[in-house]
Amino acid sequence: MRYLSIFLVGLLFLLIACRPKSDNILQPSVGNKIIIPAIVDRVIGQSTARIDQEIVLSVQFYYLSSCAQSYTIEEEIGKNLRTLKVMAEYPAFNTCATSPVLTYTTYTFKADSPGTYILRFWKGDNDYVIFPITVQ
């Protein structure tokens, strides 16, 4: 009887420790989807431009798994600072492997006044890939 009580108490602690957390702020859920930031690794492209000239940059980032369905780029625009975050969409319930998947996309930059513009691509908590562009 004593061993059964110890087993049941241990099982209770195990169930409590393994329960899903509903307050996970890293995984905002939208319907049957989870949207979280992807990790940008590298930005490649031209670093000078003329006023109103479009520059197409290649952005290399990692999906967290092969289950990724799509992405969007969120952009905060200041005077000469742009902060960008690639937001990846995953199914809420999946069984995919969690190894990172390297992916590329493009980002088009255009400025209507001269100056040095700083593009910050999110790659982790308070960590960014910095890409400056000089517009003349």
VMD Tcl script that builds the backbone (N, CA, C; Angstrom):
set m [mol new atoms 408]
animate dup $m
set s [atomselect $m all]
$s set {name element resname resid chain x y z} {
  {N N MET 1 A 0.818 -1.186 0.000}
  {CA C MET 1 A 0.000 0.000 0.000}
  {C C MET 1 A 0.869 1.260 0.000}
  {N N ARG 2 A 1.957 1.212 0.752}
  {CA C ARG 2 A 2.848 2.361 0.837}
  {C C ARG 2 A 3.454 2.668 -0.531}
  {N N TYR 3 A 3.885 1.641 -1.254}
  {CA C TYR 3 A 4.478 1.837 -2.581}
  {C C TYR 3 A 3.462 2.386 -3.572}
  {N N LEU 4 A 2.229 1.969 -3.451}
  {CA C LEU 4 A 1.169 2.482 -4.324}
  {C C LEU 4 A 0.956 3.965 -4.073}
  {N N SER 5 A 0.961 4.395 -2.836}
  {CA C SER 5 A 0.803 5.817 -2.500}
  {C C SER 5 A 1.959 6.637 -3.062}
  {N N ILE 6 A 3.182 6.138 -2.905}
  {CA C ILE 6 A 4.354 6.842 -3.434}
  {C C ILE 6 A 4.276 6.921 -4.953}
  {N N PHE 7 A 3.860 5.823 -5.594}
  {CA C PHE 7 A 3.717 5.804 -7.052}
  {C C PHE 7 A 2.677 6.826 -7.510}
  {N N LEU 8 A 1.533 6.899 -6.859}
  {CA C LEU 8 A 0.470 7.822 -7.253}
  {C C LEU 8 A 0.890 9.280 -7.049}
  {N N VAL 9 A 1.580 9.572 -5.968}
  {CA C VAL 9 A 2.072 10.935 -5.739}
  {C C VAL 9 A 3.098 11.295 -6.814}
  {N N GLY 10 A 3.990 10.378 -7.144}
  {CA C GLY 10 A 4.976 10.617 -8.205}
  {C C GLY 10 A 4.315 10.838 -9.551}
  {N N LEU 11 A 3.302 10.052 -9.841}
  {CA C LEU 11 A 2.561 10.204 -11.089}
  {C C LEU 11 A 1.864 11.558 -11.140}
  {N N LEU 12 A 1.298 12.008 -10.036}
  {CA C LEU 12 A 0.649 13.314 -9.971}
  {C C LEU 12 A 1.652 14.430 -10.264}
  {N N PHE 13 A 2.831 14.381 -9.653}
  {CA C PHE 13 A 3.859 15.385 -9.914}
  {C C PHE 13 A 4.301 15.364 -11.365}
  {N N LEU 14 A 4.431 14.202 -11.943}
  {CA C LEU 14 A 4.819 14.076 -13.345}
  {C C LEU 14 A 3.775 14.695 -14.265}
  {N N LEU 15 A 2.509 14.442 -14.006}
  {CA C LEU 15 A 1.436 15.017 -14.820}
  {C C LEU 15 A 1.401 16.533 -14.712}
  {N N ILE 16 A 1.617 17.057 -13.520}
  {CA C ILE 16 A 1.621 18.511 -13.335}
  {C C ILE 16 A 2.814 19.130 -14.063}
  {N N ALA 17 A 3.975 18.510 -13.981}
  {CA C ALA 17 A 5.177 19.044 -14.621}
  {C C ALA 17 A 5.095 19.012 -16.145}
  {N N CYS 18 A 4.370 18.058 -16.709}
  {CA C CYS 18 A 4.319 17.881 -18.166}
  {C C CYS 18 A 3.094 18.514 -18.811}
  {N N ARG 19 A 2.269 19.193 -18.037}
  {CA C ARG 19 A 1.061 19.778 -18.632}
  {C C ARG 19 A 1.439 20.912 -19.575}
  {N N PRO 20 A 0.627 21.144 -20.625}
  {CA C PRO 20 A 0.922 22.243 -21.545}
  {C C PRO 20 A 0.729 23.580 -20.851}
  {N N LYS 21 A 1.583 24.533 -21.179}
  {CA C LYS 21 A 1.478 25.862 -20.590}
  {C C LYS 21 A 0.623 26.745 -21.485}
  {N N SER 22 A -0.358 27.399 -20.916}
  {CA C SER 22 A -1.251 28.249 -21.704}
  {C C SER 22 A -0.743 29.672 -21.798}
  {N N ASP 23 A 0.284 30.026 -21.046}
  {CA C ASP 23 A 0.775 31.394 -21.039}
  {C C ASP 23 A 2.072 31.558 -21.833}
  {N N ASN 24 A 2.303 30.734 -22.829}
  {CA C ASN 24 A 3.525 30.786 -23.608}
  {C C ASN 24 A 3.490 31.994 -24.544}
  {N N ILE 25 A 4.202 33.066 -24.215}
  {CA C ILE 25 A 4.152 34.294 -24.994}
  {C C ILE 25 A 4.939 34.194 -26.294}
  {N N LEU 26 A 5.757 33.170 -26.460}
  {CA C LEU 26 A 6.517 33.032 -27.696}
  {C C LEU 26 A 5.691 32.440 -28.829}
  {N N GLN 27 A 4.502 31.941 -28.535}
  {CA C GLN 27 A 3.703 31.300 -29.551}
  {C C GLN 27 A 2.289 31.856 -29.581}
  {N N PRO 28 A 2.117 33.096 -30.082}
  {CA C PRO 28 A 0.763 33.612 -30.191}
  {C C PRO 28 A -0.020 32.770 -31.188}
  {N N SER 29 A -1.188 32.361 -30.807}
  {CA C SER 29 A -1.980 31.466 -31.638}
  {C C SER 29 A -3.078 32.241 -32.346}
  {N N VAL 30 A -3.270 31.937 -33.627}
  {CA C VAL 30 A -4.342 32.528 -34.420}
  {C C VAL 30 A -5.087 31.370 -35.058}
  {N N GLY 31 A -6.249 31.025 -34.497}
  {CA C GLY 31 A -6.996 29.888 -35.013}
  {C C GLY 31 A -6.195 28.616 -34.836}
  {N N ASN 32 A -5.941 27.908 -35.928}
  {CA C ASN 32 A -5.157 26.669 -35.884}
  {C C ASN 32 A -3.704 26.907 -36.269}
  {N N LYS 33 A -3.228 28.153 -36.090}
  {CA C LYS 33 A -1.871 28.508 -36.482}
  {C C LYS 33 A -1.104 29.084 -35.302}
  {N N ILE 34 A 0.198 28.930 -35.342}
  {CA C ILE 34 A 1.090 29.573 -34.385}
  {C C ILE 34 A 2.007 30.472 -35.195}
  {N N ILE 35 A 2.159 31.722 -34.774}
  {CA C ILE 35 A 2.996 32.678 -35.495}
  {C C ILE 35 A 4.106 33.135 -34.549}
  {N N ILE 36 A 5.349 32.864 -34.938}
  {CA C ILE 36 A 6.502 33.263 -34.131}
  {C C ILE 36 A 7.602 33.813 -35.041}
  {N N PRO 37 A 8.487 34.642 -34.499}
  {CA C PRO 37 A 9.558 35.212 -35.330}
  {C C PRO 37 A 10.540 34.150 -35.806}
  {N N ALA 38 A 10.957 34.290 -37.055}
  {CA C ALA 38 A 12.011 33.440 -37.610}
  {C C ALA 38 A 13.355 34.112 -37.317}
  {N N ILE 39 A 14.412 33.356 -37.361}
  {CA C ILE 39 A 15.744 33.874 -37.046}
  {C C ILE 39 A 16.454 34.269 -38.333}
  {N N VAL 40 A 16.690 35.571 -38.514}
  {CA C VAL 40 A 17.401 36.056 -39.697}
  {C C VAL 40 A 18.890 35.837 -39.476}
  {N N ASP 41 A 19.541 35.278 -40.492}
  {CA C ASP 41 A 20.959 34.951 -40.393}
  {C C ASP 41 A 21.841 35.912 -41.181}
  {N N ARG 42 A 21.366 36.332 -42.345}
  {CA C ARG 42 A 22.198 37.148 -43.230}
  {C C ARG 42 A 21.325 37.976 -44.171}
  {N N VAL 43 A 21.823 39.171 -44.506}
  {CA C VAL 43 A 21.174 40.037 -45.501}
  {C C VAL 43 A 22.232 40.406 -46.520}
  {N N ILE 44 A 21.897 40.224 -47.792}
  {CA C ILE 44 A 22.848 40.479 -48.871}
  {C C ILE 44 A 22.199 41.428 -49.876}
  {N N GLY 45 A 22.964 42.414 -50.324}
  {CA C GLY 45 A 22.445 43.317 -51.345}
  {C C GLY 45 A 23.286 44.575 -51.450}
  {N N GLN 46 A 22.815 45.462 -52.288}
  {CA C GLN 46 A 23.476 46.724 -52.561}
  {C C GLN 46 A 23.325 47.651 -51.359}
  {N N SER 47 A 24.397 48.364 -50.996}
  {CA C SER 47 A 24.351 49.225 -49.816}
  {C C SER 47 A 24.328 50.713 -50.148}
  {N N THR 48 A 24.217 51.044 -51.427}
  {CA C THR 48 A 24.057 52.442 -51.838}
  {C C THR 48 A 22.921 52.527 -52.841}
  {N N ALA 49 A 22.271 53.690 -52.853}
  {CA C ALA 49 A 21.157 53.897 -53.783}
  {C C ALA 49 A 20.970 55.389 -54.040}
  {N N ARG 50 A 20.167 55.678 -55.041}
  {CA C ARG 50 A 19.752 57.054 -55.310}
  {C C ARG 50 A 18.350 57.246 -54.738}
  {N N ILE 51 A 17.958 58.462 -54.605}
  {CA C ILE 51 A 16.614 58.762 -54.111}
  {C C ILE 51 A 15.594 58.088 -55.030}
  {N N ASP 52 A 14.591 57.464 -54.456}
  {CA C ASP 52 A 13.498 56.758 -55.142}
  {C C ASP 52 A 13.936 55.520 -55.932}
  {N N GLN 53 A 15.151 55.052 -55.729}
  {CA C GLN 53 A 15.608 53.821 -56.380}
  {C C GLN 53 A 15.274 52.634 -55.472}
  {N N GLU 54 A 14.695 51.598 -56.061}
  {CA C GLU 54 A 14.394 50.389 -55.299}
  {C C GLU 54 A 15.617 49.479 -55.252}
  {N N ILE 55 A 15.897 48.972 -54.061}
  {CA C ILE 55 A 16.968 47.988 -53.866}
  {C C ILE 55 A 16.311 46.717 -53.360}
  {N N VAL 56 A 16.645 45.600 -53.984}
  {CA C VAL 56 A 16.101 44.309 -53.555}
  {C C VAL 56 A 17.193 43.574 -52.774}
  {N N LEU 57 A 16.904 43.294 -51.505}
  {CA C LEU 57 A 17.851 42.597 -50.644}
  {C C LEU 57 A 17.451 41.133 -50.509}
  {N N SER 58 A 18.434 40.259 -50.410}
  {CA C SER 58 A 18.191 38.845 -50.155}
  {C C SER 58 A 18.315 38.633 -48.652}
  {N N VAL 59 A 17.270 38.065 -48.051}
  {CA C VAL 59 A 17.233 37.836 -46.611}
  {C C VAL 59 A 17.238 36.332 -46.365}
  {N N GLN 60 A 18.250 35.867 -45.655}
  {CA C GLN 60 A 18.378 34.443 -45.326}
  {C C GLN 60 A 17.888 34.263 -43.892}
  {N N PHE 61 A 16.930 33.342 -43.694}
  {CA C PHE 61 A 16.424 33.111 -42.349}
  {C C PHE 61 A 16.121 31.630 -42.144}
  {N N TYR 62 A 15.894 31.279 -40.886}
  {CA C TYR 62 A 15.621 29.888 -40.524}
  {C C TYR 62 A 14.203 29.737 -39.995}
  {N N TYR 63 A 13.453 28.807 -40.602}
  {CA C TYR 63 A 12.230 28.329 -39.977}
  {C C TYR 63 A 12.663 27.401 -38.844}
  {N N LEU 64 A 11.863 27.306 -37.800}
  {CA C LEU 64 A 12.208 26.425 -36.682}
  {C C LEU 64 A 11.979 24.957 -37.008}
  {N N SER 65 A 11.125 24.681 -38.003}
  {CA C SER 65 A 10.885 23.289 -38.399}
  {C C SER 65 A 10.414 23.252 -39.838}
  {N N SER 66 A 10.294 22.051 -40.373}
  {CA C SER 66 A 9.829 21.882 -41.748}
  {C C SER 66 A 8.319 22.053 -41.873}
  {N N CYS 67 A 7.623 22.263 -40.776}
  {CA C CYS 67 A 6.172 22.457 -40.814}
  {C C CYS 67 A 5.758 23.884 -41.186}
  {N N ALA 68 A 6.715 24.790 -41.306}
  {CA C ALA 68 A 6.369 26.185 -41.604}
  {C C ALA 68 A 5.516 26.254 -42.863}
  {N N GLN 69 A 4.458 27.065 -42.794}
  {CA C GLN 69 A 3.527 27.157 -43.914}
  {C C GLN 69 A 3.716 28.424 -44.725}
  {N N SER 70 A 4.041 29.522 -44.067}
  {CA C SER 70 A 4.223 30.791 -44.761}
  {C C SER 70 A 4.911 31.775 -43.821}
  {N N TYR 71 A 5.131 32.979 -44.313}
  {CA C TYR 71 A 5.737 34.015 -43.492}
  {C C TYR 71 A 5.264 35.382 -43.968}
  {N N THR 72 A 5.426 36.367 -43.103}
  {CA C THR 72 A 5.215 37.769 -43.455}
  {C C THR 72 A 6.378 38.547 -42.850}
  {N N ILE 73 A 6.599 39.757 -43.331}
  {CA C ILE 73 A 7.629 40.608 -42.755}
  {C C ILE 73 A 6.936 41.774 -42.073}
  {N N GLU 74 A 7.128 41.876 -40.761}
  {CA C GLU 74 A 6.611 43.013 -40.004}
  {C C GLU 74 A 7.669 44.094 -40.030}
  {N N GLU 75 A 7.225 45.334 -40.172}
  {CA C GLU 75 A 8.171 46.431 -40.343}
  {C C GLU 75 A 7.760 47.610 -39.465}
  {N N GLU 76 A 8.707 48.110 -38.687}
  {CA C GLU 76 A 8.532 49.353 -37.939}
  {C C GLU 76 A 9.427 50.383 -38.609}
  {N N ILE 77 A 8.831 51.483 -39.056}
  {CA C ILE 77 A 9.591 52.477 -39.809}
  {C C ILE 77 A 9.733 53.755 -38.989}
  {N N GLY 78 A 10.992 54.137 -38.753}
  {CA C GLY 78 A 11.312 55.423 -38.144}
  {C C GLY 78 A 11.885 56.315 -39.225}
  {N N LYS 79 A 12.442 57.443 -38.847}
  {CA C LYS 79 A 12.992 58.357 -39.848}
  {C C LYS 79 A 14.068 57.682 -40.696}
  {N N ASN 80 A 15.135 57.221 -40.088}
  {CA C ASN 80 A 16.208 56.541 -40.821}
  {C C ASN 80 A 16.488 55.151 -40.265}
  {N N LEU 81 A 15.562 54.613 -39.493}
  {CA C LEU 81 A 15.721 53.298 -38.893}
  {C C LEU 81 A 14.503 52.453 -39.221}
  {N N ARG 82 A 14.752 51.260 -39.725}
  {CA C ARG 82 A 13.674 50.304 -39.991}
  {C C ARG 82 A 14.000 49.006 -39.264}
  {N N THR 83 A 13.067 48.559 -38.456}
  {CA C THR 83 A 13.225 47.299 -37.742}
  {C C THR 83 A 12.288 46.290 -38.379}
  {N N LEU 84 A 12.851 45.167 -38.816}
  {CA C LEU 84 A 12.083 44.169 -39.547}
  {C C LEU 84 A 12.129 42.828 -38.824}
  {N N LYS 85 A 11.002 42.129 -38.862}
  {CA C LYS 85 A 10.905 40.821 -38.227}
  {C C LYS 85 A 10.170 39.891 -39.179}
  {N N VAL 86 A 10.801 38.778 -39.515}
  {CA C VAL 86 A 10.157 37.760 -40.346}
  {C C VAL 86 A 9.306 36.901 -39.410}
  {N N MET 87 A 7.986 36.909 -39.622}
  {CA C MET 87 A 7.063 36.156 -38.775}
  {C C MET 87 A 6.640 34.888 -39.521}
  {N N ALA 88 A 6.980 33.739 -38.950}
  {CA C ALA 88 A 6.698 32.447 -39.584}
  {C C ALA 88 A 5.420 31.850 -39.005}
  {N N GLU 89 A 4.686 31.176 -39.870}
  {CA C GLU 89 A 3.417 30.555 -39.485}
  {C C GLU 89 A 3.558 29.039 -39.506}
  {N N TYR 90 A 3.109 28.412 -38.417}
  {CA C TYR 90 A 3.166 26.951 -38.276}
  {C C TYR 90 A 1.783 26.446 -37.899}
  {N N PRO 91 A 1.453 25.203 -38.225}
  {CA C PRO 91 A 0.200 24.639 -37.735}
  {C C PRO 91 A 0.278 24.500 -36.211}
  {N N ALA 92 A -0.832 24.737 -35.529}
  {CA C ALA 92 A -0.841 24.695 -34.063}
  {C C ALA 92 A -0.504 23.311 -33.532}
  {N N PHE 93 A -0.970 22.291 -34.208}
  {CA C PHE 93 A -0.710 20.921 -33.759}
  {C C PHE 93 A 0.009 20.196 -34.883}
  {N N ASN 94 A 1.290 19.892 -34.657}
  {CA C ASN 94 A 2.048 19.226 -35.713}
  {C C ASN 94 A 3.002 18.214 -35.099}
  {N N THR 95 A 3.507 17.372 -35.952}
  {CA C THR 95 A 4.452 16.353 -35.509}
  {C C THR 95 A 5.747 16.432 -36.315}
  {N N CYS 96 A 6.060 17.599 -36.830}
  {CA C CYS 96 A 7.260 17.768 -37.649}
  {C C CYS 96 A 8.517 17.755 -36.796}
  {N N ALA 97 A 9.604 17.426 -37.436}
  {CA C ALA 97 A 10.905 17.497 -36.773}
  {C C ALA 97 A 11.218 18.961 -36.492}
  {N N THR 98 A 11.931 19.216 -35.412}
  {CA C THR 98 A 12.197 20.591 -35.026}
  {C C THR 98 A 13.571 21.092 -35.439}
  {N N SER 99 A 14.176 20.482 -36.426}
  {CA C SER 99 A 15.464 20.989 -36.894}
  {C C SER 99 A 15.231 22.197 -37.802}
  {N N PRO 100 A 16.078 23.228 -37.682}
  {CA C PRO 100 A 15.905 24.453 -38.464}
  {C C PRO 100 A 16.001 24.202 -39.964}
  {N N VAL 101 A 15.247 24.999 -40.722}
  {CA C VAL 101 A 15.234 24.901 -42.183}
  {C C VAL 101 A 15.629 26.262 -42.751}
  {N N LEU 102 A 16.721 26.293 -43.517}
  {CA C LEU 102 A 17.216 27.525 -44.117}
  {C C LEU 102 A 16.326 27.937 -45.283}
  {N N THR 103 A 15.939 29.211 -45.315}
  {CA C THR 103 A 15.030 29.732 -46.336}
  {C C THR 103 A 15.492 31.130 -46.743}
  {N N TYR 104 A 15.109 31.551 -47.936}
  {CA C TYR 104 A 15.435 32.885 -48.427}
  {C C TYR 104 A 14.163 33.613 -48.814}
  {N N THR 105 A 14.206 34.925 -48.698}
  {CA C THR 105 A 13.157 35.778 -49.226}
  {C C THR 105 A 13.813 37.071 -49.689}
  {N N THR 106 A 13.026 37.983 -50.214}
  {CA C THR 106 A 13.557 39.281 -50.612}
  {C C THR 106 A 12.828 40.380 -49.859}
  {N N TYR 107 A 13.528 41.479 -49.684}
  {CA C TYR 107 A 12.956 42.676 -49.078}
  {C C TYR 107 A 13.315 43.837 -49.979}
  {N N THR 108 A 12.335 44.653 -50.354}
  {CA C THR 108 A 12.564 45.792 -51.235}
  {C C THR 108 A 12.616 47.071 -50.414}
  {N N PHE 109 A 13.715 47.810 -50.568}
  {CA C PHE 109 A 13.931 49.067 -49.858}
  {C C PHE 109 A 13.870 50.210 -50.855}
  {N N LYS 110 A 13.253 51.329 -50.420}
  {CA C LYS 110 A 13.197 52.534 -51.250}
  {C C LYS 110 A 13.086 53.726 -50.313}
  {N N ALA 111 A 13.876 54.772 -50.569}
  {CA C ALA 111 A 13.833 55.981 -49.748}
  {C C ALA 111 A 13.608 57.200 -50.637}
  {N N ASP 112 A 12.870 58.177 -50.094}
  {CA C ASP 112 A 12.574 59.382 -50.880}
  {C C ASP 112 A 13.390 60.593 -50.450}
  {N N SER 113 A 14.378 60.369 -49.567}
  {CA C SER 113 A 15.266 61.467 -49.181}
  {C C SER 113 A 16.662 60.916 -48.911}
  {N N PRO 114 A 17.696 61.761 -49.085}
  {CA C PRO 114 A 19.070 61.285 -48.886}
  {C C PRO 114 A 19.362 61.040 -47.408}
  {N N GLY 115 A 20.367 60.196 -47.174}
  {CA C GLY 115 A 20.787 59.908 -45.804}
  {C C GLY 115 A 21.255 58.470 -45.673}
  {N N THR 116 A 21.658 58.124 -44.463}
  {CA C THR 116 A 22.042 56.751 -44.173}
  {C C THR 116 A 20.891 56.090 -43.429}
  {N N TYR 117 A 20.421 54.993 -43.973}
  {CA C TYR 117 A 19.299 54.253 -43.390}
  {C C TYR 117 A 19.840 52.968 -42.777}
  {N N ILE 118 A 19.356 52.663 -41.594}
  {CA C ILE 118 A 19.771 51.447 -40.901}
  {C C ILE 118 A 18.597 50.478 -40.904}
  {N N LEU 119 A 18.818 49.299 -41.493}
  {CA C LEU 119 A 17.813 48.239 -41.471}
  {C C LEU 119 A 18.251 47.237 -40.417}
  {N N ARG 120 A 17.360 46.950 -39.467}
  {CA C ARG 120 A 17.648 45.977 -38.403}
  {C C ARG 120 A 16.721 44.789 -38.588}
  {N N PHE 121 A 17.296 43.640 -38.907}
  {CA C PHE 121 A 16.531 42.408 -39.084}
  {C C PHE 121 A 16.663 41.573 -37.814}
  {N N TRP 122 A 15.534 41.238 -37.195}
  {CA C TRP 122 A 15.519 40.524 -35.916}
  {C C TRP 122 A 16.118 39.138 -36.064}
  {N N LYS 123 A 17.022 38.790 -35.133}
  {CA C LYS 123 A 17.568 37.435 -35.130}
  {C C LYS 123 A 17.566 36.821 -33.736}
  {N N GLY 124 A 16.983 37.506 -32.781}
  {CA C GLY 124 A 16.895 36.993 -31.419}
  {C C GLY 124 A 16.640 38.134 -30.458}
  {N N ASP 125 A 16.469 37.807 -29.204}
  {CA C ASP 125 A 16.210 38.832 -28.191}
  {C C ASP 125 A 17.297 39.902 -28.212}
  {N N ASN 126 A 16.902 41.134 -28.525}
  {CA C ASN 126 A 17.821 42.281 -28.591}
  {C C ASN 126 A 19.040 42.024 -29.456}
  {N N ASP 127 A 18.888 41.230 -30.487}
  {CA C ASP 127 A 19.985 40.916 -31.396}
  {C C ASP 127 A 19.476 41.061 -32.828}
  {N N TYR 128 A 20.218 41.785 -33.651}
  {CA C TYR 128 A 19.774 42.089 -35.007}
  {C C TYR 128 A 20.906 41.923 -36.012}
  {N N VAL 129 A 20.536 41.613 -37.249}
  {CA C VAL 129 A 21.452 41.722 -38.376}
  {C C VAL 129 A 21.289 43.153 -38.866}
  {N N ILE 130 A 22.372 43.933 -38.843}
  {CA C ILE 130 A 22.324 45.338 -39.219}
  {C C ILE 130 A 22.776 45.487 -40.668}
  {N N PHE 131 A 21.968 46.214 -41.457}
  {CA C PHE 131 A 22.311 46.446 -42.848}
  {C C PHE 131 A 22.116 47.928 -43.146}
  {N N PRO 132 A 23.228 48.709 -43.264}
  {CA C PRO 132 A 23.107 50.138 -43.569}
  {C C PRO 132 A 23.020 50.367 -45.092}
  {N N ILE 133 A 22.224 51.350 -45.454}
  {CA C ILE 133 A 22.106 51.752 -46.869}
  {C C ILE 133 A 22.261 53.261 -46.948}
  {N N THR 134 A 23.172 53.711 -47.804}
  {CA C THR 134 A 23.385 55.148 -48.018}
  {C C THR 134 A 22.626 55.574 -49.268}
  {N N VAL 135 A 21.740 56.553 -49.096}
  {CA C VAL 135 A 20.948 57.077 -50.215}
  {C C VAL 135 A 21.456 58.477 -50.539}
  {N N GLN 136 A 21.802 58.687 -51.847}
  {CA C GLN 136 A 22.326 59.990 -52.276}
  {C C GLN 136 A 21.393 60.649 -53.262}
}
mol reanalyze $m
mol bondsrecalc $m
mol representation Tube
mol addrep $m
